[in-house]
Every structure is written in C-alpha cells, then in structure tokens.
Amino acid sequence: MNRRKILFIILATILLILFYILGYFLIPINTKQNLKLPSSNSNEIINYLKDKNYSVNFLDFLYLKFLTTPKKGWIYINKKTLPRYKFLNQVGGYANHYTPITIIPGETTYFVIKMLSKKLNFSIKDLIYAYKQNAIYSEGNFLANTYNIPIYFKEKDTIDFLIKNSLKEYKKLSITYLNSFDKAQWKKILIIASIIQKEAANNKEMPIIASVIYNRLKKNMKLQMDGSLNYGKYSHTKITPQRIKTDNSFYNTYKHKGLPKEPVCNVSKNAIIATLKPAKTNYLYFMRNSNGTHNFSKEYKKHIINIKKRKKYIKELKK
C-alpha cells in the first residue's frame, strides 16, 4: 500500500470521526428545565446527569471539561428539547445559574427583604432602596411564589424582577376576573386578600372568610380581625388584647372601620381568587376551633358560644 493511499485512509477516518462527533452533538436531547449541579467538576456533573436518566458519555465530559465552565448550583434550561451541544453549553454556562427564592404566602416585605439579604448575600439597605424605587404599593408587591433569581443579579435587578413578574401575574388575574386592570382597584383587592391570607387556616376557608369581610363592610361593621395587625415587623407576633388597645395604626381594624389603607402582607393566588370570587354566605363571625380551622356564624350569640369553646380548649391545653 503506497503512502498516498495510507494518507487518504487516515484523512477519511479522521473525517468520519469528525462527522460522527459533529452529528452526535447535533442530536436533540430531552431535558428537564431545572437542574441542580452537585459540583463544578465535569466528571461529577456527568455522573449526576446519568442518575437523572440523561444519555451522556465521555464525549460529553470532554465538551464540559474543555469548552465550558460548569458551576455548582441550580441552572435553568430554557427549553425542553435542545441540540446536545446547546444543552451542554447551558449546563456549563454561568448565565443560566440561579438561586430559587420562595416568598411564603402571608409574609411581609419586612421579612422578605431579610430573607433575600441572607440567602443572596445582599445589602438590606440596597434592597430597601431598590424596593422603594420600584414598589407600586407599600406592601403586597410580591406575589407569593417560587422565583429563580439569576446569580449575576444585584439588589436592584432582583427587586425589579420580583415586582415585574408579580405585576404580570396580577394583570393576568385582573383581566381574567375583571376584564381590565386598574392599579387603585387592585390595591383594594390586595388589601382584602392580605387579610384573608393572614386569617384563613387553609385555602378552602379563604372564600368563606372573604364573604365575612364583605358582609361586615356592607353592614358598616368594624372588621375586628387580628390578621390586619400582623403587618411589617409584626408578621409573626401574637396579637394580644394589649396590642389591640395600644396599636393606633390604620391596620388596627378593631379601632378603625373599613379596610386598612395598605395591604398587610404578600399574598397567594388563592387569596386573590377568593377576594374576586367570595363565597355567598350570611356569616359575620368566625372563631378558631380545636382542629385549627374556623367555626363560622351569622349570629353573635353563636359566636359567643364558639369563643367559649375556644377558651375552654386553650385552658385544657395548659393543664
């Protein structure tokens, strides 16, 4: 075999290998949209992907090792199907990394900002400044949900991201149930939803508590709801008779008729929907029972009976 023929075979083999490799990295791969990389080590990432039922091998390891810079942590893949090379680029790409942040239903912005500062290593001062610059309302600007915060975001980016995404969902809900979106009208909805969020024992109760609020407002009765006093830094503070007596803020629905001037907390979609679609009842009162839910009543006499039952239950617990 002459040298030219040998050279041709070698070149043809190299081309075949290159075409195989090119074809391999162009093959579409089905992917989950959220992955949590266990480390920044390419070999460990390959093993992790295998455990997640991804078909990967040594070629994928080489790609991650030499053509990307993987980083430990959560990543967001923006499509469910990608060519293999694009998938690997996203796995190894800095821009796709994020930190999941959960805003708990009923939590106040005072504590949300503290949580963001701790989890993202942000300045509380800068978060507060960004919030004041971007907030539509003084409270309730964050829809309770889990958000994926890109790791390259700073304080301003994060607050802007949370408020914009929340507002987008608010507008969807408003258009669905009200056929339009008005900021002033939506503020009232958030105020009612925030009280529901603080008072309800579960999602099932929310439309019923909404009906109590509307029924009391219609009769020009004070709402007299403890949850309205769980605002700001008092989010987790037990409401006592002394607190009710001394708190002179507009949040105190024992002292002031009507709704508070601002939402009490950040709310869930369920609380908003309950506000928009309250149950049809004649209830004016409710009291927590021994099961942790509430007994509802339309007559004050029945409410007094429920209060006595509650006091008896608490007394027995202390024995």
N, C-alpha and C positions, 0 to 999 in steps of 0.2 A: 504494500500500500504506500503510494507516494505521499510526500509531505503535504501537498496541496489538498489531497483528499482527506487526510487526517485533520488538517486545519478546518476544512469545511464541516466535518462531523462535529468537531469541538464547538464551532460557532453555531451550528444548527442546534446542538444540545443546549448551549447557553441561551439561545433564543427561545427554545421550547420551555426551559425553566423560567425564563423571564415572563413569557406569555402565561405560564401556569400561575406564577406569583401574582401577576397583574390581574388575571381572571379571578384568582382567589380573593383578592382584596376588593374586587368589584361586586362580589356576590352579596345580595341583600341579606341582612341579618335582623331577625325579630328581637326587639329589646324592650325591657321594662323602662318606664320613664324616670324612675328614681332608683339610684344605686348608692350603696354606702361602701366606699372603698375601705378595706381594713388597714391599708398602709400605703406608703408611697413606693413600695418595692414592686417592680413589674412582675416578678415571679409569683408573689403572694396575690397580686391582683388577678393573674391568670387562674390560679387555683380557686380564688373566690368566684370568678365568673363560671368556672366549671361546676362549682357547687350550686350555682344558680341556673344550671342547665344550658349554659351557653356553649356552643361548639367552638372551642378555641384550642390552639396548639402552639408549637414552637415558633411558627411564623408570626403569630400574634404577639408573642412575648418579645421577639426581636423588634417588631414595629413599636411597641410601647417603650421598650428599652432605649432605642436609638432615635426615634422620630417624635417622641412626645415627652412630657414631663409630668407623670402622674403625681397626684397629691392625695393624701389620706383625707377621707371625709365624704360628705354627701355630694352627689352630682345629679344634675337634671339633664336627661336626654330629651331633646325637643321633638322627636318623632318616634313612632312605634316600630318603624322599619327604616333601616339605613344601609347603604353600602358598607361593607365591613371596615373599610379604611376611614370612613366618616365616623362610624361608631367608635373606633379606636381613638380617633382624634378627639372626640368628645370625652371619652373616658380619661384621656391623658391631658385634656385641656383645662387650663386654670379658670377660664371664663365660665365654665359650666358648674363650678363648685358652689355650693350654697349651704346655709345653715337653716334647718327647719325651725320656725318660730311659731308657737301656738299661743294665741290670745284666747284666754278662757272666758266663756260666757259669764257676764256679771262682773268681770274685773274692771277696775277703774284705771284710767290712764296714768294716774299717780304710780300704781304698781306695775303697769305695763312698761313704763319707761325704766323703772328699776330693773325689771326682768331683761329688757333689751340691753341695758348697760352691762349687766352681769354676764349674759350669755354671749354677747358680741364684743365685749370689752370696749364699750363705747363710753364717752363722756356724758354724764347725766345732764350737765349744763348745756352741752351742744345739742342733745336730744330735745331738751325742753325748748331751746331757742328755735330749732327746726320745726317743732310741733306748733309753736305759736305763730310761726311764719306761714304754715300750711293748713292749719286746722280750720275747718268750716264752722264747727261748733266748739264750745269749750270742752265738751265731753261727748263720747259716743261716735267719734270719727273712725274708729276701727271696728269693722265687723268681726265678731268672734269667729276665728277660723285658724287653720294652719297655713303659714306662708313660707315660701322658700326664698330666703334672703341671700342673694349672691355675696360671696365672701369678699369681693372687692368693693362692696358698698360702704359708704361712710354714714355718719349720723343723718345728714340731710337726705341722702339717697334713700335710706331705709324708711324714714318717716314719710317721705313723698310717695314711695312705693306702696306702703300700707294704706295711706289715705286715698290714693288714686284707685287702688284695687277695691277698697271698701266702697268708695263712691260709685264705682262702676256697678257693683252688685246692688247698691241701694237704688240706683236708677232703673236697673232691670226689674226689681221687685215693685217699685213705684209704678212703672209703666204697665206691668202685668196686672196689678190690682187697682190702680187709679187712672190708668191711661195717660199719665203725664208725671212729670217730676218738678216739684217746687221746693226749694230749699227751706223756706219758712214752714210749709206744711209738713215736710219731712222731719223737721226738728220736733214738732209736736208728737209725731209718730214715734220718734226715738225716745222722747221723754216717757211716754206711756209704756213702750216696750222695755225700757230700762227698769221701771218699777215692777213690771211683770217678771222680768228676769231675776230680780232680787227676791221676789216674793214666792214664785212658783217652786214647788217641790220637784216637779218633773215637767216634761213637755206637754203631757196630757192635760195638766192643770192650767196651762197658760191661757187658752181661750176662755176658760171659766173666770180666771182672775181678771182678764181683760173686761169681761162683762160686768164684774163688780165695780171696776174703776169707772166705766161708762155710766153704769146705773147710779153711782154716787154723785158723779159730776152732774148728771141730768137733774138730780134732786137737790143740787147745790149743797151737798153734804161734804164735809172735810173728808179727805181720803183716809187719813189716820193710818198710814202704812209704815211700818218700821223700815222697810227696804229703802224708802226715799232718804233715810238718814245714813245709809251706807255709801255715802259719796266720798270721793277723793281718798284721803288717808284713812278714813273711817270704814273702808270697804269691808274689813274683816272684824270690825268692832261690834260686840254685842250691844244691842240697843236696850238701855235701861230707863226706868221712869225719870231718873235724874238727868239723863241725856236729853230726853224728850222735853223736860222742863227748862233746861238751860240753852239748848241749841236754838238760836234765833234766826238761822239762815232760812232762805226761801225753800230749802229742801225739807224743812220740817212740816209735813202735811198734817200734823196734829195741831199746829198753831195757825197755819195758813190754808185758806180754801183754794180749790183749784189745783192745777199741776205746778210742779216746780218750774222755774224759768229755764232750766237746762236739764239734759239727760243726766241720770245718776251714774251710769256706767256704760261700758261697751256691751253690745247685745248680740244674740244669735239670730239666725234667720227665723227660727221657730218663734221667738218672742215677737219679731216684726210681723210675721204672718198672723199670729194670734191677735195683735193690735189691729191689723187690717181686716181680720175675719173673726171677731169675738163670738163666743157662744151666745145664744139667746136665752137668757135666764132672768129671774127676778131677784137674784141674790144681791145682798147688800153687805154681807159679813162673811168672814172666814177665819178659822182658828186651827192651828196645827194640832194634829191628833197623835196618838201613841204610835202610829205607823209611820210617822214622818211626813205624811201628806196633810191635806186640809179638809175640815168639815165646813161645808158652805151652808148658809142660811139666809132667808129673806126677812125673818123676824128677829127683833132684838132679844126677845125672851129666849129664843132658841140659841142665839149667840151666847147669851149669859150662861146657859147650860153647858155649851161647848167650852167656854172659858173655865168653868168649874171642873170639868173633866180634865182639862189640860193641867190645871193647878194640882189636882189630885194625883195625876200621873207623875208630875215632877216631884211631888212630895214623896211618893213611893220610891222613886229612883234614888232619892237621897238617904233612904233608910239603910 
